[in-house]
């Protein structure tokens, strides 16, 4: 019975404990499992290989994340620069719009002033022409009265 227990401990419990420890340490422990019998050796190899691949993938992923962070930072800077340029363009367009509106108002005011001046000038021309004709008529009447 003791021999059976010793055999169970040696062949099953001890390798199982070492495998659990190997898994817990993610394959980083320096346990020499080369002297283990099958199937334990292949399990240790598989666990070590999986954790090594996992570490390589994590390193590659971290490098890729760093690359993406740099790309995002560059694009953010580029977008910020472009936004500032667009904001400047919008400001310039708003200034131009204000000038155009002012010019249109001034043009409208000029047209209104010209219309008012025209409306005032027509009756004045009538009065001036009527007074010239009246003076001419008066002068002719006076000349003909003096001559008669």
C-alpha positions in Angstrom: 0.0 0.0 0.0 2.8 2.4 0.9 4.5 1.6 -2.4 1.3 2.2 -4.2 0.9 5.6 -2.5 4.5 6.5 -3.3 3.9 5.5 -6.9 0.7 7.6 -7.1 2.6 10.6 -5.5 5.6 10.1 -7.8 3.7 9.4 -11.0 0.6 11.6 -10.6 0.4 14.0 -7.7 3.9 15.5 -7.9 3.8 16.1 -11.7 0.2 17.5 -11.4 1.4 19.9 -8.7 4.3 21.0 -10.9 2.0 21.4 -13.9 -0.4 23.5 -11.9 2.6 25.6 -10.7 3.9 25.8 -14.3 0.5 27.1 -15.4 0.1 29.5 -12.5 3.5 31.0 -13.4 2.5 31.1 -17.0 5.4 28.9 -18.1 8.0 31.2 -16.6 9.3 28.9 -13.9 12.6 27.2 -14.5 11.5 23.8 -13.5 13.3 21.1 -15.5 10.6 19.0 -16.8 12.7 17.2 -19.4 13.1 14.2 -17.1 9.3 13.7 -16.7 7.7 10.7 -18.3 4.9 10.9 -20.8 2.2 12.2 -20.9 3.5 14.8 -18.5 6.4 16.0 -20.6 4.2 16.8 -23.6 1.7 18.6 -21.4 4.5 20.8 -20.0 5.8 21.4 -23.5 2.3 22.4 -24.7 1.7 24.7 -21.8 5.1 26.3 -22.2 4.6 26.7 -26.0 1.1 28.3 -25.5 2.4 30.8 -22.9 5.4 31.6 -25.1 3.1 32.2 -28.0 0.8 34.2 -25.8 3.7 36.4 -24.6 4.8 37.0 -28.2 1.2 37.9 -29.3 0.8 40.3 -26.3 4.2 41.9 -27.2 3.1 42.3 -30.9 -0.3 43.6 -29.8 1.3 46.2 -27.5 3.6 47.3 -30.3 0.6 47.5 -32.6 -1.3 49.5 -30.0 1.7 51.9 -29.7 1.7 52.3 -33.5 -2.1 53.0 -33.5 -1.6 55.5 -30.7 1.0 57.3 -32.8 -1.3 57.3 -35.8 -4.3 58.6 -33.8 -2.1 61.3 -32.3 -0.9 62.4 -35.7 -4.4 62.4 -37.1 -5.6 64.3 -34.1 -2.9 66.9 -34.7 -3.7 67.1 -38.4 -7.5 67.4 -37.7 -6.8 70.1 -35.1 -4.7 72.0 -37.6 -7.4 71.6 -40.3 -10.1 72.7 -37.9 -8.1 75.9 -37.1 -7.7 76.5 -40.9 -11.4 76.0 -41.4 -12.3 78.2 -38.5 -10.1 80.9 -40.1 -11.8 80.4 -43.4 -15.2 80.7 -41.7 -14.1 83.9 -40.0 -12.9 85.4 -43.3 -16.2 84.4 -45.0 -18.2 86.0 -42.2 -16.2 89.2 -42.7 -16.7 89.1 -46.4 -20.4 88.4 -45.9 -20.7 91.5 -43.6 -18.9 93.6 -46.2 -21.2 92.4 -49.0 -24.3 93.1 -46.8 -23.0 96.6 -46.1 -22.3 97.2 -49.8 -25.8 95.9 -50.7 -27.3 98.3 -48.1 -25.3 101.2 -49.4 -26.3 100.3 -53.0 -30.0 100.2 -51.9 -29.6 103.5 -50.1 -28.0 105.0 -53.2 -30.9 103.8 -55.4 -33.4 105.1 -52.9 -31.7 108.5 -52.8 -31.5 108.6 -56.6 -35.2 107.8 -56.7 -36.1 110.5 -54.2 -33.9 113.0 -56.0 -35.6 112.2 -59.3 -39.0 112.6 -57.7 -38.0 116.0 -56.3 -36.3 117.1 -59.5 -39.4 116.5 -61.7 -41.7 119.0 -59.9 -38.8 121.5 -59.6 -38.2 121.2 -63.3 -41.8 121.8 -63.9 -41.7 124.9 -61.7 -38.5 126.2 -63.3 -39.8 125.6 -66.8 -43.2 127.3 -65.9 -41.4 130.3 -64.3 -39.2 130.7 -67.4 -42.2 130.5 -69.7 -44.1 132.9 -67.4 -41.2 135.4 -67.4 -40.9 135.1 -71.2 -44.6 135.7 -71.5 -44.5 138.6 -69.1 -41.6 140.2 -70.9 -43.4 139.8 -74.3 -46.6 141.2 -72.8 -44.8 144.2 -71.3 -43.0 144.8 -74.6 -46.2 144.6 -76.6 -48.0 146.9 -74.0 -45.2 149.4 -74.1 -45.2 149.3 -77.9 -49.0 149.7 -78.2 
